[in-house]
Amino acid sequence: MEEEMQSLNEILQVGRQRAVNKENIDWDALTVQVNDTYANTGFEAAVRVFLAAMGDNQSFYGRLSGANIFSSEANCNSSGFGFGGLSTDIGFIQMRTFVGSLAEATFFAGDRHNRARTQDNADIRGWVVDLSTTNGGDLYAQIASLGMFFDRETLGYFINADEEVPWGFANGNAFLRRVGEARTVVTDPYTLMDPNGKLVVVIDLPTAGAGEAALIALKDRPNTLVLGRPTCGLASVTESFSLSNSDFLVLATHYIADSDKETYTDRLQPDESIGNSTDLVERIESFMNE
């Protein structure tokens, strides 16, 4: 019981200092609510009260045993999209969730540049980037992978009540804070034959976290159309904090903002809502012909 109380005190302290929504939380009232819930219902219920109060749908309590505690209302399930029948003169970059080492991130991002390199030619009418199943993971690997489509270096910011930290892509590197501070490196970055050509970005309910960051980086690019369903609404950055009992708290500490410093605390919307694969492919084809 003493160890559990210590853990509750620690997560309350970390939350008060680092939670992305810390300025909007009555911490004294939350402390009373967490302690009362613990006394009446137990540890897991008390942790869920804390997580719900964070208001980000991302934070969770991680246990050494693996029995993690969540309190999220986000619904990120979807039947998905298919791209069968898409014309061969439309370039296609399939993204997916990536988690791995820096070396693996470099390989992942380099592979996407190579896919663009092998498809690009003078007859390409435009490109499709599929973010519909990219539901988190390494943000920098996603950004580095799509570097051939960006028209500026600073793509967005990580924002909370205390700071605004720029992130972006330059010279083959996904960076945080400043150009040259590499987080994921593409050793042989590709430049499209038509860097300003048409682009369709496909999103869906599973698009979350790093996938939403990639969307934020791409959505205001010229000649770009976003199609699909709204995203999951988890455009925040999390950090992991170790606790004295060897458990850990994963806490949302920043919102992901665009280059105009606009944050997104809810689902990001497509330019045009499309709910099935047939209509999606037809709209991609018509956009490329406009």
C-alpha positions in Angstrom: 0.0 0.0 0.0 2.8 2.4 0.8 4.5 1.7 -2.5 1.2 2.3 -4.4 0.7 5.6 -2.6 4.3 6.6 -3.5 3.6 5.8 -7.2 0.4 7.9 -7.1 2.3 10.8 -5.6 5.1 10.5 -8.2 2.7 10.5 -11.2 0.9 13.5 -9.7 4.2 15.3 -9.3 5.3 14.5 -12.9 2.0 15.5 -14.3 2.0 18.8 -12.4 5.4 19.6 -13.9 5.2 18.2 -17.4 1.7 17.4 -18.6 0.7 19.2 -21.8 -2.5 20.4 -20.3 -1.1 21.2 -16.9 -2.3 24.8 -16.9 -5.9 23.6 -17.3 -5.9 21.2 -14.4 -6.8 21.9 -10.7 -4.0 19.9 -9.2 -5.1 20.2 -5.6 -8.6 19.0 -6.5 -7.2 16.2 -8.6 -4.9 15.0 -5.8 -7.9 14.8 -3.5 -9.8 12.9 -6.1 -7.0 10.4 -6.8 -6.4 9.8 -3.1 -10.1 9.3 -2.4 -10.5 6.9 -5.4 -7.5 4.9 -4.2 -9.0 4.6 -0.7 -12.4 3.5 -2.0 -11.7 1.6 -5.2 -8.0 0.8 -5.4 -4.8 1.6 -7.3 -5.9 1.0 -10.9 -9.0 3.1 -10.5 -7.0 6.0 -9.0 -4.5 5.9 -11.9 -7.4 6.0 -14.4 -8.7 9.1 -12.7 -5.3 10.7 -13.1 -5.0 9.6 -16.8 -8.5 10.9 -17.6 -7.7 14.2 -16.1 -4.7 14.6 -18.4 -7.2 15.0 -21.3 -4.9 13.8 -24.1 -6.0 10.2 -24.7 -2.3 9.3 -25.1 -0.9 9.1 -21.6 -0.8 5.7 -19.8 0.7 4.0 -16.8 3.3 1.3 -17.7 3.9 -1.6 -15.4 7.1 -3.8 -15.3 4.7 -6.8 -15.4 3.3 -5.5 -18.7 -0.3 -5.0 -17.3 -0.4 -1.4 -18.4 -3.2 1.0 -17.3 -5.0 3.1 -19.9 -7.8 5.6 -19.9 -8.5 6.7 -23.5 -11.7 7.5 -25.3 -10.1 7.6 -28.7 -11.6 5.2 -31.3 -9.0 4.5 -34.0 -10.5 1.5 -35.7 -11.3 1.3 -39.4 -12.0 -1.1 -42.2 -9.1 0.5 -44.2 -8.6 1.4 -47.8 -7.2 -0.4 -50.8 -5.5 1.1 -53.9 -6.2 -1.6 -56.5 -6.6 -0.2 -60.0 -4.5 3.0 -59.3 -2.8 4.0 -62.6 0.8 3.2 -63.0 1.6 6.8 -63.9 0.8 7.8 -60.3 3.6 7.4 -57.8 2.7 5.6 -54.6 4.5 5.8 -51.2 3.1 3.4 -48.6 3.8 4.5 -45.1 3.5 2.4 -41.9 4.2 2.7 -38.2 7.9 2.5 -37.5 9.6 1.8 -34.1 13.3 0.9 -34.1 16.9 2.0 -33.7 18.5 5.0 -35.4 20.1 2.7 -37.9 16.8 1.0 -38.6 15.1 4.4 -39.0 17.8 5.5 -41.5 17.1 2.3 -43.5 13.3 2.8 -43.3 13.5 6.4 -44.5 16.1 5.6 -47.1 13.8 2.9 -48.5 11.0 5.4 -49.0 13.3 7.7 -50.9 14.5 4.8 -53.0 10.8 3.9 -53.8 10.3 7.5 -55.0 13.5 7.3 -57.0 12.5 4.1 -58.8 9.0 5.3 -59.7 9.8 8.9 -60.7 9.8 9.7 -64.4 8.7 12.5 -66.8 5.3 10.9 -67.2 4.3 10.7 -63.5 1.0 12.7 -63.1 1.4 13.0 -59.3 1.9 11.1 -56.1 -0.1 9.4 -53.4 1.2 9.1 -49.8 -0.8 6.6 -47.8 -0.8 7.5 -44.0 -4.0 5.6 -43.4 -2.4 2.9 -41.2 0.4 5.0 -39.6 -0.7 5.0 -36.0 2.3 6.3 -34.0 5.9 5.3 -33.5 9.0 7.3 -34.5 8.0 10.8 -35.8 11.4 11.6 -37.2 11.5 8.4 -39.3 8.2 9.4 -40.9 9.3 13.0 -41.6 12.7 11.9 -43.0 10.9 9.3 -45.2 8.7 12.0 -46.9 11.5 14.7 -47.3 11.1 14.7 -51.1 7.7 16.3 -50.7 8.4 19.2 -48.4 8.7 22.8 -49.6 10.2 24.3 -46.5 12.6 23.3 -43.7 10.6 24.0 -40.5 7.5 21.9 -40.8 6.0 22.4 -37.3 6.5 22.8 -33.6 6.1 20.9 -30.4 4.2 23.3 -28.2 3.2 23.4 -24.5 2.8 26.1 -21.9 6.6 26.5 -21.5 8.1 26.2 -25.0 7.8 26.1 -28.8 10.3 23.6 -30.3 10.6 23.6 -34.1 11.0 20.4 -36.1 11.4 19.7 -39.7 13.5 18.3 -42.5 16.7 19.7 -44.2 19.6 18.3 -46.1 18.4 14.7 -45.7 17.9 15.1 -41.9 14.8 15.2 -39.8 15.7 17.7 -37.1 14.5 19.0 -33.8 15.2 22.6 -32.6 17.6 23.6 -35.4 18.7 22.6 -38.9 21.7 20.3 -38.6 20.5 18.6 -35.4 19.8 15.3 -37.0 17.3 12.8 -35.5 17.0 10.6 -38.6 19.4 10.8 -41.5 18.7 9.8 -45.1 22.2 9.2 -46.6 21.1 9.6 -50.2 17.9 11.8 -50.2 16.0 12.0 -53.4 14.7 15.1 -55.1 11.6 14.7 -57.2 11.7 15.6 -60.9 8.7 17.8 -60.2 9.0 18.9 -56.5 5.7 20.9 -56.8 3.7 18.2 -58.5 0.3 17.0 -57.4 0.1 15.0 -54.2 -2.8 13.1 -52.5 -2.4 12.3 -48.8 -4.7 9.5 -47.6 -5.7 9.4 -43.9 -8.0 7.3 -41.8 -9.1 6.8 -38.2 -5.9 4.8 -37.4 -3.7 7.8 -38.5 -2.3 8.9 -35.2 0.7 10.5 -33.5 3.6 10.4 -36.0 1.1 9.8 -38.8 -0.7 13.0 -37.8 2.6 14.8 -37.7 3.3 13.7 -41.2 -0.1 15.0 -42.3 0.5 18.3 -40.5 3.8 18.6 -42.4 2.2 17.8 -45.8 -1.3 19.3 -45.7 -0.5 22.9 -46.6 1.9 22.0 -49.4 0.8 23.4 -52.8 -1.1 21.1 -55.1 -1.9 18.8 -52.2 -5.3 17.1 -51.5 -6.1 15.2 -48.3 -8.6 12.4 -48.7 -10.1 9.7 -46.5 -11.6 9.8 -43.0 -10.7 12.0 -40.0 -7.6 11.0 -38.0 -7.5 9.5 -34.5 -6.9 12.8 -32.8 -3.6 12.0 -31.0 -1.4 14.7 -32.3 0.8 15.0 -29.2 4.3 14.0 -28.2 4.8 11.6 -25.3 7.7 11.1 -22.9 8.4 8.2 -20.5 9.2 8.9 -16.8 10.6 6.2 -14.6 9.0 5.6 -11.2 10.7 4.4 -8.0 8.9 1.0 -8.2 10.3 0.4 -11.7 7.0 1.2 -13.4 6.8 4.2 -15.7 4.5 6.9 -16.8 4.1 7.7 -20.4 2.8 11.3 -20.5 1.8 13.7 -23.3 4.1 16.7 -22.8 3.6 18.7 -26.1 1.1 19.1 -28.8 2.2 18.8 -32.4 1.6 22.1 -34.2 2.0 23.1 -37.8 4.4 25.7 -39.1 2.0 28.5 -38.2 2.0 27.1 -34.6 -1.6 26.0 -34.7 -2.1 23.0 -32.5 -4.5 20.1 -33.1 -6.2 18.7 -30.0 -8.9 16.8 -31.9 -9.2 14.7 -35.1 -7.6 16.3 -38.2 -10.1 16.4 -41.1 -9.5 15.5 -44.7 -10.2 18.1 -47.4 -12.7 15.6 -48.8 -14.3 12.8 -46.8 -14.3 9.4 -48.6 -15.4 6.2 -47.0 -14.6 3.4 -49.5 -11.7 2.3 -51.7 -13.5 2.6 -55.0 -14.5 6.2 -54.5 -11.0 7.0 -53.1 -9.2 5.7 -56.3 -11.7 7.4 -58.5 -11.1 10.8 -56.7 -7.3 10.3 -56.9 -7.5 9.8 -60.6 -9.8 12.8 -61.2 -7.6 15.0 -59.1 -4.5 14.0 -61.1 -6.4 14.9 -64.3 -7.5 18.4 -63.1 
